[in-house]
Amino acid sequence: MSSPPSEEGEDLTLPTDLFTEPAGFRPADKPATTASHTLTTAPFENLTLRLVGYNPLWGHMLWNAGRVVSTYLEAHPGLVLGKRVLELGAGAGLPSLVCALRGAGEVCFLLHPQLKEVCEHNRYRITLRSEKGWVFGRVK
């Protein structure tokens, strides 16, 4: 333990690597995965969803609830046709994709703002469907 400075004005230089983590301290990032979902109404598209390798709020998996909601929205297209749709806590974003493919006017899906990796994957999906009128991160 070092002693306090003995003279006023003495330089108190702190080490520059104070918060540097040692090599191998954190596990390596898990690679992205994919999940498939086939729509239940014509033209029966097969969607391949790109998922992050891992995230603490479970955004790295396609939830069964997303599949059930998507199937319900397909069976009731009048709920989304020409309308603005907002999906909160989208994760894989399957219901949002289904809404866009089944005629929603605008689709916005939002995630926890600190989940940068999940947001980047959603941006990737948006670029694939940009012709459908997607809005990312805000509601008009």
Buried (B, 14 or more C-beta within 10 A) or exposed (E): EEEEEEEEEEEEEEEEEEEEEEEEEEEEEEEBBEBEBEBEBEEEEEBEBBBBEBBEEEBBBBBEEBBEBBBEBBEEBEBBEEEBBBBEEBBBBBBBBBBBBBEBBBBBBBBBEEBEBBBEBBEEBBEEBEEBEBBBEEEE
